[in-house]
Amino acid sequence: MSDFHFSMPLRVRVRDLNYGGHVGNDVVLGYFQEGRAGYLGRIGGFSEVDIGGCGIILPEAHVNYRAEMFLGDELELKVRIGELGRSSMRMEYRLERAGEVTADGWTALVAFDYGRRRPVRLPQGFVEAVTRFETGEKDNE
């Protein structure tokens, strides 16, 4: 799984800025969450609370801040699944402004049964949907 097959536009809002006049560190994780929700919906109508019989939890997040982002900047957020495991996956993100990478990172996500409060296997239907999408069987339109 290599290229980014999903992207969505974002625009920097007033509330995204910190005292330095640029996008705050915490806001980038919020952008990643918006992208995650968009990606999950796009590949099969999934959500963070339902990927086909269970939800997901986020035990780890990494962000690399590459360039400042300012009020009104038009950004493109690219999202992909970089790795699929038995009960977990790694989702990767890239924020760009006119082709310049402003931030990138990844999150570890674990399939989680909220009723039983424990990790579970990734649902087969979800794995198949990710594989189809990431191998290019579906486009981003």
LINRAMO-V71178 format. One line per field, one symbol per residue. phi: phi as a letter, one per 40 degrees, with the letter a starting at -180 (. if undefined). A space follows every 10 residues. Layout:
BEGIN
phi->???
END
This chain:
BEGIN
phi->.bcccbaacb bcbdcccbcc gbdcdccccc ddcdcccccc cccigcacca bhhabbbbca abbbcbacbb dgdcbbbbba ccabbcbaab bbbabbbfgc ccaaiabcbb caccccfacb cccdccdccc cdcccgcbcc c
END
